[in-house]
C-alpha cells in the first residue's frame, strides 16, 4: 500500500506508532516518504506547513512525520 492509498483509506483515524498509542491521527502524507500524523494537542513537533503541504492535510494543533511501516490503525 502506498502512502497516498493509506492516507485516503484512513484519514482522520487513530493510529499506533511502533505499537504505542501516542494520540496520533492520520492527517495526510508527504510524497512517497512520510505519513503526516496529527495531534489534538501540542505533542507534535510541527505547528504549520507550507501551502503545498496544506492542500491535503487535515487540520490539527500539531503534526509529526512517520514512516508507514511503523503505523498501525487502531481498531475498536
Buried (B, 14 or more C-beta within 10 A) or exposed (E): EEBBEBBEEBBEEBBBBEEEEBBBBBBBBBEEEBBBBBBEEEBBEBEEBEEEBEEBBBEBEBBBBBEBEEBEEEEE
